[in-house]
Amino acid sequence: MNEDPLEFVDPETTQDEILIATYRALSKYGYAELTISKIGDEFDKSPSLIYHHYEDKEALIFDCLEFMLEHFEASLVETTIEDPNEALINFLEVGMCLGPDEPDQLIRTLTQLRARASHNDFYEHFSRSDRVFQDHLEMIISEGIEEGKFQDCDPEQVATMLFTTLTGILYRRTTSDIEGGIAPLRTELTHYLESRLGINSEVEIDSNKGFYTK
């Protein structure tokens, strides 16, 4: 998630351009400080076009999140898992921000929006988003088992456990100060991966750098 999910997206319509501008503004300012004016600063055309397409900020942000998720799903269709170990590490380090770097503004913004999802339209979005990410994690685990990189297990159960734990860690990292930092959590996750996937011969952990392959 620290990578730019819309970096190579070629907008096809004015609305696409507005949604990309919204993404850029969210990444800079977060939800609370986001205004139509700040979105307009990221938009190459007249800001009045934003009001033509959207009446309020909530609808604009919702469509922006849907736009991001659709492009992420499309990128997965084109992705081949060549090395399950590398794919798993990338998911942990980049996708769920378990690397040494602090979560960026966009991740913090998504966490804020998730906290509001229990009582508005964002609930359906985050439910679908979770399914997409968890299904991708399950696919990585399944590929690893088929290639003999991971030991046999129930990919769906392990993916559910991992993703739920990772989501909780991400929520805590963006909303509070975790005593002892992220290193102990990475260590315990490594023990879980060793016991369920048998990856100890392929993956090591450094308390400062995070996960890496031998």
NORJOGI-V906111 format. One record per residue. RES is the residue in one small letter. SS is DSSP state (alpha for helix, beta for strand, coil for the rest). PHI is phi in whole degrees, 0 to 359 (NA if undefined). D_LAST is the distance of its C-alpha to the last C-alpha in whole Angstrom. Layout:
res=RES ss=SS phi=PHI d_last=D_LAST
res=RES ss=SS phi=PHI d_last=D_LAST
This chain:
res=m ss=coil phi=NA d_last=24
res=n ss=coil phi=286 d_last=24
res=e ss=coil phi=280 d_last=24
res=d ss=coil phi=279 d_last=27
res=p ss=coil phi=288 d_last=28
res=l ss=coil phi=246 d_last=31
res=e ss=coil phi=301 d_last=30
res=f ss=coil phi=252 d_last=31
res=v ss=coil phi=280 d_last=34
res=d ss=coil phi=260 d_last=37
res=p ss=coil phi=297 d_last=40
res=e ss=coil phi=262 d_last=43
res=t ss=coil phi=224 d_last=45
res=t ss=alpha phi=298 d_last=47
res=q ss=alpha phi=297 d_last=45
res=d ss=alpha phi=301 d_last=42
res=e ss=alpha phi=297 d_last=42
res=i ss=alpha phi=296 d_last=43
res=l ss=alpha phi=292 d_last=40
res=i ss=alpha phi=293 d_last=38
res=a ss=alpha phi=297 d_last=40
res=t ss=alpha phi=296 d_last=40
res=y ss=alpha phi=300 d_last=36
res=r ss=alpha phi=299 d_last=36
res=a ss=alpha phi=292 d_last=39
res=l ss=alpha phi=300 d_last=37
res=s ss=alpha phi=294 d_last=34
res=k ss=alpha phi=272 d_last=36
res=y ss=alpha phi=249 d_last=38
res=g ss=coil phi=80 d_last=37
res=y ss=coil phi=288 d_last=40
res=a ss=coil phi=298 d_last=42
res=e ss=coil phi=265 d_last=43
res=l ss=coil phi=287 d_last=43
res=t ss=coil phi=227 d_last=46
res=i ss=alpha phi=299 d_last=47
res=s ss=alpha phi=298 d_last=48
res=k ss=alpha phi=290 d_last=45
res=i ss=alpha phi=295 d_last=44
res=g ss=alpha phi=300 d_last=46
res=d ss=alpha phi=295 d_last=45
res=e ss=coil phi=265 d_last=42
res=f ss=coil phi=253 d_last=44
res=d ss=coil phi=283 d_last=46
res=k ss=coil phi=255 d_last=49
res=s ss=coil phi=296 d_last=52
res=p ss=coil phi=302 d_last=51
res=s ss=alpha phi=298 d_last=54
res=l ss=alpha phi=294 d_last=52
res=i ss=alpha phi=296 d_last=49
res=y ss=alpha phi=293 d_last=52
res=h ss=alpha phi=294 d_last=54
res=h ss=alpha phi=266 d_last=51
res=y ss=coil phi=223 d_last=50
res=e ss=coil phi=270 d_last=52
res=d ss=coil phi=213 d_last=50
res=k ss=alpha phi=293 d_last=46
res=e ss=alpha phi=299 d_last=45
res=a ss=alpha phi=295 d_last=46
res=l ss=alpha phi=294 d_last=44
res=i ss=alpha phi=294 d_last=41
res=f ss=alpha phi=301 d_last=41
res=d ss=alpha phi=295 d_last=41
res=c ss=alpha phi=296 d_last=39
res=l ss=alpha phi=296 d_last=36
res=e ss=alpha phi=296 d_last=37
res=f ss=alpha phi=298 d_last=37
res=m ss=alpha phi=298 d_last=33
res=l ss=alpha phi=294 d_last=32
res=e ss=alpha phi=299 d_last=34
res=h ss=alpha phi=287 d_last=32
res=f ss=alpha phi=294 d_last=29
res=e ss=alpha phi=299 d_last=30
res=a ss=alpha phi=297 d_last=31
res=s ss=alpha phi=292 d_last=28
res=l ss=alpha phi=293 d_last=26
res=v ss=alpha phi=299 d_last=28
res=e ss=coil phi=270 d_last=27
res=t ss=coil phi=266 d_last=23
res=t ss=coil phi=253 d_last=22
res=i ss=coil phi=278 d_last=18
res=e ss=coil phi=278 d_last=17
res=d ss=coil phi=225 d_last=13
res=p ss=alpha phi=303 d_last=14
res=n ss=alpha phi=298 d_last=10
res=e ss=alpha phi=296 d_last=11
res=a ss=alpha phi=296 d_last=14
res=l ss=alpha phi=294 d_last=14
res=i ss=alpha phi=298 d_last=12
res=n ss=alpha phi=298 d_last=14
res=f ss=alpha phi=297 d_last=17
res=l ss=alpha phi=291 d_last=16
res=e ss=alpha phi=285 d_last=16
res=v ss=alpha phi=266 d_last=18
res=g ss=alpha phi=297 d_last=21
res=m ss=coil phi=246 d_last=21
res=c ss=coil phi=57 d_last=21
res=l ss=coil phi=265 d_last=18
res=g ss=coil phi=284 d_last=17
res=p ss=coil phi=288 d_last=18
res=d ss=coil phi=284 d_last=21
res=e ss=coil phi=290 d_last=24
res=p ss=coil phi=303 d_last=25
res=d ss=coil phi=279 d_last=28
res=q ss=alpha phi=299 d_last=31
res=l ss=alpha phi=296 d_last=31
res=i ss=alpha phi=298 d_last=29
res=r ss=alpha phi=296 d_last=31
res=t ss=alpha phi=294 d_last=34
res=l ss=alpha phi=298 d_last=33
res=t ss=alpha phi=295 d_last=33
res=q ss=alpha phi=299 d_last=36
res=l ss=alpha phi=292 d_last=37
res=r ss=alpha phi=298 d_last=36
res=a ss=alpha phi=296 d_last=38
res=r ss=coil phi=270 d_last=41
res=a ss=alpha phi=288 d_last=40
res=s ss=alpha phi=288 d_last=42
res=h ss=alpha phi=223 d_last=45
res=n ss=coil phi=207 d_last=45
res=d ss=coil phi=293 d_last=44
res=f ss=alpha phi=291 d_last=40
res=y ss=alpha phi=303 d_last=40
res=e ss=alpha phi=295 d_last=40
res=h ss=alpha phi=297 d_last=37
res=f ss=alpha phi=290 d_last=35
res=s ss=alpha phi=296 d_last=35
res=r ss=alpha phi=291 d_last=35
res=s ss=alpha phi=300 d_last=32
res=d ss=alpha phi=299 d_last=30
res=r ss=alpha phi=297 d_last=31
res=v ss=alpha phi=297 d_last=29
res=f ss=alpha phi=293 d_last=26
res=q ss=alpha phi=292 d_last=26
res=d ss=alpha phi=297 d_last=26
res=h ss=alpha phi=294 d_last=24
res=l ss=alpha phi=297 d_last=21
res=e ss=alpha phi=298 d_last=23
res=m ss=alpha phi=295 d_last=23
res=i ss=alpha phi=299 d_last=19
res=i ss=alpha phi=296 d_last=19
res=s ss=alpha phi=298 d_last=21
res=e ss=alpha phi=297 d_last=20
res=g ss=alpha phi=297 d_last=16
res=i ss=alpha phi=293 d_last=19
res=e ss=alpha phi=298 d_last=21
res=e ss=coil phi=273 d_last=18
res=g ss=coil phi=79 d_last=17
res=k ss=coil phi=277 d_last=14
res=f ss=coil phi=245 d_last=15
res=q ss=coil phi=285 d_last=18
res=d ss=coil phi=294 d_last=21
res=c ss=coil phi=198 d_last=23
res=d ss=coil phi=270 d_last=25
res=p ss=alpha phi=303 d_last=24
res=e ss=alpha phi=294 d_last=27
res=q ss=alpha phi=294 d_last=27
res=v ss=alpha phi=294 d_last=23
res=a ss=alpha phi=297 d_last=23
res=t ss=alpha phi=297 d_last=26
res=m ss=alpha phi=298 d_last=25
res=l ss=alpha phi=298 d_last=22
res=f ss=alpha phi=294 d_last=24
res=t ss=alpha phi=296 d_last=27
res=t ss=alpha phi=295 d_last=25
res=l ss=alpha phi=296 d_last=23
res=t ss=alpha phi=297 d_last=26
res=g ss=alpha phi=295 d_last=28
res=i ss=alpha phi=297 d_last=25
res=l ss=alpha phi=298 d_last=26
res=y ss=alpha phi=297 d_last=30
res=r ss=alpha phi=293 d_last=29
res=r ss=alpha phi=297 d_last=27
res=t ss=alpha phi=264 d_last=30
res=t ss=alpha phi=237 d_last=33
res=s ss=coil phi=203 d_last=33
res=d ss=coil phi=264 d_last=31
res=i ss=coil phi=279 d_last=28
res=e ss=coil phi=297 d_last=29
res=g ss=coil phi=92 d_last=26
res=g ss=coil phi=77 d_last=24
res=i ss=coil phi=275 d_last=21
res=a ss=alpha phi=303 d_last=19
res=p ss=alpha phi=299 d_last=20
res=l ss=alpha phi=291 d_last=20
res=r ss=alpha phi=297 d_last=17
res=t ss=alpha phi=298 d_last=16
res=e ss=alpha phi=293 d_last=19
res=l ss=alpha phi=296 d_last=17
res=t ss=alpha phi=297 d_last=14
res=h ss=alpha phi=299 d_last=16
res=y ss=alpha phi=295 d_last=18
res=l ss=alpha phi=296 d_last=15
res=e ss=alpha phi=296 d_last=14
res=s ss=alpha phi=286 d_last=18
res=r ss=alpha phi=266 d_last=19
res=l ss=alpha phi=248 d_last=16
res=g ss=coil phi=65 d_last=14
res=i ss=coil phi=266 d_last=11
res=n ss=coil phi=299 d_last=10
res=s ss=coil phi=278 d_last=8
res=e ss=coil phi=247 d_last=6
res=v ss=beta phi=234 d_last=6
res=e ss=beta phi=239 d_last=7
res=i ss=beta phi=225 d_last=10
res=d ss=beta phi=241 d_last=11
res=s ss=coil phi=298 d_last=15
res=n ss=coil phi=263 d_last=16
res=k ss=coil phi=267 d_last=13
res=g ss=beta phi=100 d_last=13
res=f ss=beta phi=276 d_last=10
res=y ss=beta phi=199 d_last=7
res=t ss=beta phi=272 d_last=4
res=k ss=coil phi=290 d_last=0
